[in-house]
Amino acid sequence: MMLIEETAVPAGALPIAEFRDHLRLGTGFADVGAADTALEAYLRAALAAIEARTAKVLLARDFLLTLEDWRSTQAQPLPVAPVSAIGAVRLRDAVGAMQVVDPARYRLVRDISRPRVQGAGSSLPRVPYDGAVEIAFTAGFGPDWGSLPVDLAQAVFLLAAQYYELRHEGIGEVQAIPFGVMALIEPWRTVRVLGGRP
């Protein structure tokens, strides 16, 4: 399995001004542009860390999942949530030729923890021998910061603030995710049972 993030979070979707206010930083200085670039980097790092811990995509973007075969012929769980749309399902044969699967043959089952692609009325199409299946999809709570659940948005701010506070420390000095952040994200973590089977 390989998951590729095909689009990045645009800078305009990140609440840099609000984060600056959260840190109680001043404005009007000559180096505000450089400071904002650093604040954006801390927000992106915190966003990535929380997404990795929760398997939730906070801000909407496109992904490509490549599999050697389906986990089950009835349904394929997707590794992140929430998923809002399936863009395409493609089958690739051993020589690299692609075939787009008719959208009538599958459907998205929306689930906050384990969204999945499910065969519509029957099983999912057979993956060619020595080939692969590609699933293009869009995941995330929404396109802007206001789309995020309040606790996850606060967790990003708290973790980004820690990165900011420790910016002059060595890499080895940065501690694990603080307890307050963990308490905010714990309800969103995906519990995997039965080996993650659908």
Steps between C-alpha positions, in 0.01 A plus 500: 500500500623847413315822588607817321377847586436653158411853612634701791316719747504849345663769714176700490318221687736527798403745778836676524359827639293313760803293598707818537227634733499168689873545563443869590758613248520864395440632151638790299861389513722486192547122516130403522521318165785279621318440829183402316698252288629340821151496656366330187771233532408435866131473411577257216721288727231487771232420242709210365573363849134504602387348172755221545377429855129504414489374137272800439565749221427842646497726193363364172739380234538227240668163552595200287496154658675221309441135596623170359158350571181566693497410867160342440305449177200673663663813645832682529559718808669832436792590728385851592170670579270678448473434127261724309532363146656231284650663192580182309585133535750373245637152430858474374621185329850348506621713208360824644184536289223676696129429499258736677234310695141605434382697810178296494706198614599648838388751759649693789386396846553808714618433853687730738735218601515248213368629167512243224446431134235233463385301202161623379267201494786254455869465568767749405662447157785250481850649512712377206773245574824684588306824475360749748196706584510876549236689697498878465301669776447823690526497878471763771249673726478791257697752295558762770591526867139565604409149376708332770350366823592747775702251705719401204558864404602576859733197505679629190545843660635351825745272323613772258552729802725236657703480178526880504610508866764232441624645171848571640537158666676208337292247310558245777357741757151503346284279718210274406159649436391677823227350717258786429527442126462124543186554709348709220579255221435172685126485414592532131753217488397196299487178701608213278368156583510167318807606305314793346265280297184679372 
